[in-house]
């Protein structure tokens, strides 16, 4: 009797670490050394006084693989806390992207109309191109970029996902 394959899930992990050299390399090494993929990675200092940084990683895997990743991260020494925001808490996720579009005439007008519908802001403009800034969930940014392709998409630069749990408690 065969078992159905385990479903692949997308999870957002929030990791509080000491802000010191080599910590990020160790976290990434844990993923690459075991063949786990990182879909998005952001890092920023969150407490200068306490020398702490937050690493936000979006990864995909079966529930068992996600649990293994979490347990292995928990064992790394400079890590203070690991939270799987996908299952542990209601959370808010956002990503920022800059989207460059080349175009004139109707394509240019249509790009501006779509940008307005997606609440993207023009942050740079020339007579032949725009750079839009768009913030939201990753799938919103994906959709915007896809719609810009026939209108002259040149390139996209994305920050990666940032996330935080809802409610009054700190991580």
Secondary structure, DSSP 8 states (H G I E B T S, - for coil): --------EEEEEEEEEE--TTHHHHHHHHHHHTT--EEEEEEEEEETTTTEEEEEEEEEE-HHHHHHHHHHHHHSTTEEEEEETTTSS-EEEEEEEEEEEE--HHHHHHHHHHHHHTT-EEEEE-SSEEEEEEEE-HHHHHHHHHHHHTTTEEEEEE---EEEESSS---
